[in-house]
């Protein structure tokens, strides 16, 4: 019988990681409460803390503007290729 890994939503991971960061319960207590292995909770907590630094550094905004610029460039390229295709289709007599 094939078993698949359990997948957890981002909201669930964030909720559990926040509880771990607060430190009201130990990792073992959180693991028992949510039915998740304590090493997973520790990894989620580490990811959350690492992610907080990028939130305050402004790196997220830089990535967003870079992706918007890249998207704009790709749209221009698509337009150019469509024009070339149409021109070549007319030239070949289609």
C-alpha positions, 0 to 999 in steps of 0.5 A: 500500500502506498502512503502519501505524506501529509501536507499542511497548509501555510496558515496551519504552519504559521499558526504552529510556528507562532505558538512555538515562537511565543514559547508558552508550550514546549515543542513536545507539548505543541507536537502532541497538541497538533499531531505534528512531529517536534522537528517539523515544528522546529523547522517551521519556527526557524523558517518563520524567524528567517522570513521575518528578517526579509519582511523588515529588510525591504527585500520583498519589495525589491523582488516584487518590483524586479518581477514586475519589470521582468513581466513587462519585458516578457510582454514586450517580447511576446508582442514582438514575436506575434508581429513577426509571426503575422508578418511571416505568415503574410509573406509566405502567402498563408 
